[in-house]
Amino acid sequence: MPTKQRYWEGAEDMSYASLIADLTIFALTQRLCANEAFNVTKGQYFSWLYMWPRLAKCLGAKAK
């Protein structure tokens, strides 16, 4: 996976489509949310350093 070392070793947050959909509906239906920016995550994290080899294994590939 070609990327910067900081990104490779860092933590990434995750979200789910249903969570994003719920927030979208909420933000669209609440007057106080007009012209505001939102971020949403489920609070779970992963690192590509550990995820990439597992993903490669599931796909029958070798990770360097």
N, C-alpha and C positions, 0 to 999 in steps of 0.2 A: 504494500500500500504506500504509494509515494505521497508523503506529506511532511510537514515540519515536525521536528522532534517534540516540541511543546505540545502539539496536537496529538501526536502518537502516544505520549505518556500521560496526557491530561485526562480529565474526567469529562464525559459527555452526558448531558441530561437527556431523558427520554420523555416522550409523550405518546398519546394514543389518539387515533382519529376521532373516537367517540368523545373524548375529553375536549378536544379542539372544537368539535361540533357543538357541544354543550356550551362552551364559552362563547362561541360565535352567536348562538341563538340568544344567550343572555345579553351580550353586548349590543345586539341589534334591537332588543326589546326594552332596554333601559335608557331612559332619557339622560341620566347622569353619565352614561358611558360615551356619549357623543364626542367625537374628536379626541378620543383617548387611545393610547397604545396599550396593548396587552401582550403578556407572555404567559404561557401555561406549560407546566411540566407535571409529571406524576410524582417527582421526587426520587426517582430511581436513577442511578448513574452506572456507566460502564466505561471501560478504557479500551481503545483500539489495540493497545499492546497485548491485552489478553483475549479480546474478542476476535481479532483477525485470525489467529491460528485455529481457533474453534470453528470459525466460519469456513476456513479452508478445508478443515477435516471433514465437515459435513458435506462439502462439495466434492470431496475426493481429490483435493489439490494439496500441494505442499506450500507452506508459508515460510518465507525466508526471514 
